[in-house]
């Protein structure tokens, strides 16, 4: 039986810019990519990237790069990819771990005919992401495809 001692949440966003380039950011942080012990731990520093943020960023950015490769190979026409992710840190049986990562990718397409294809590629990207496949955290996947500013899922 797992006993929850504490929980912390780390939110990281990735935004596709062009080709296979994205920008990692977090509303909880004031800078990008500098890494420190998080403030929840002794000696931690607030306002900087932590390994916990980067762990979540690795899952999220892997989803993006896997999606971009699959979309290119499938010739999917889309105008935007962005994804937010939230990782839950908790102590279970006296050990800290990121127990869950929620991924919320959003793809904007230009044709309603591409809805099923976009959703298939999103789901395949989540299944094929090597970072997600390399970790024990539960991945909660909540994809969304949007056409002309209106959510389709």
N, C-alpha and C positions, 0 to 999 in steps of 0.2 A: 504494500500500500504506500502511495506517495503522499507525503505531508507537505503542503504548501507553507513555506515560511515567509517568503516575501515575493513580490512581483514588481517588475519595472518594465516599462514600454519604451522602445526606441523606434522612432519613425524616420524613415529615409525615403526620399523621392528621387526618381530618375526621369529625366525628360529627354526624349530623342531630339537631337538638333539637326543632324544631316547624316547621310550615308549610315554609318554604324557608330556614330558619335552621340554620346549622351552626357548630361550634366547631373552629377550627384549633389544633393543638398538635403538639408533637414531644417525644419522650422525651429527645432530645439537647439540648434547650434549657430554660432556666429561666424564660423570660418569653414573652409573646405579642406578636407584631407589631412590636416594635422591630427595626430592621434595621441591620446592620453588615457590614463585610467579614468573611468567615469566618476562623477561626484558622489554616487551612491556608495562608493568604496573608500576606505581610509586613504587619504592623500590624493583623492581624485580632484580633477580640475573641471569646472563647469565651462560650457561654451566652446568646446573643441570636439573634434571627431574622436570617438573611442573605438576600441576593437568591437564592441557590441554594435555600434552604428555600422562599422565596416562589414561585419558579418551579415547584417540585414542588407546592406548595400550590395554585397557580393551576390546574394540570392536574387535581388531585384535587378541588378545590372546583367546578371547571367540570363534572366528571363528575357530582357530586352535584346541582348545580342543573339540569343537563340532565335527569338521571334524574327529579328531582322534577317538572319540567314535563311530561315524557312520562308519568310515572305518573299525574299529575293528569288529563291529557287522556285517558288510557286507563282511568281509574277503577280503577286497581290498588289493592287494599286491602293495606297492609303496616303493620307496627308499628315497624320500625326500618330505618334505612339508616346504614351506617358504611363507611368505606373507609380503608385504609392505602395509602401510596404511598412508594416508594423511588426516588430519582433518583441516577444514577451520573454523577459528574463525572470526566472524564479529559482528558488532553492528547493530542490527535491531530494529527500534522503540525505540532507547535509551537503549537497553538491549544487553549485550554480550551473545553469544551462539555459540556452535559448530554446525554450520548449515548443514555440510556435512562431511561424512567420505567416502573416496575412498579406497576400499579394492582390493588388487591385489595378490590373492593367486596363488601359483604355486605348482603343484604336479607332481613329476616324477614317472612314472609307468614303469614296466618292460615288459609289453605285450600290444600290440596294441588292443587286445581283451578287455582290461580293460578301454579303453578310455571313452565309454559311462557311465560305472559304476562310474568312477572317477568324471566325470562331474556332474552326478546326485547327488553324495555324496557332492561335493562342493556346488552345488545349495541348497541342503537340509540343509547343515550346515549353510549357510547364512540365510536361512529362519528360522531355529530353534535356532539360537544364542540368548540366553536370554538377553544379553547386548544390541544387536541391537534392539531387540523387546521392550526394556525398555526405549529407548531414542527417542527423536523427530527429531534428525538429519537425513537427507536423507543419505541413504547408496547407494553408487555407487559401484556395484560389477563387477569386471573385472577378472574372473578366467582364468587360463591357465593350460592345461595338456600337459606334455612333455614326449616324448618317445625317448630314446637314443639320448638326446641332441637336438632334433628337435621339435619345438612347433607344436602341433596338433590343438590348438585353441588359 
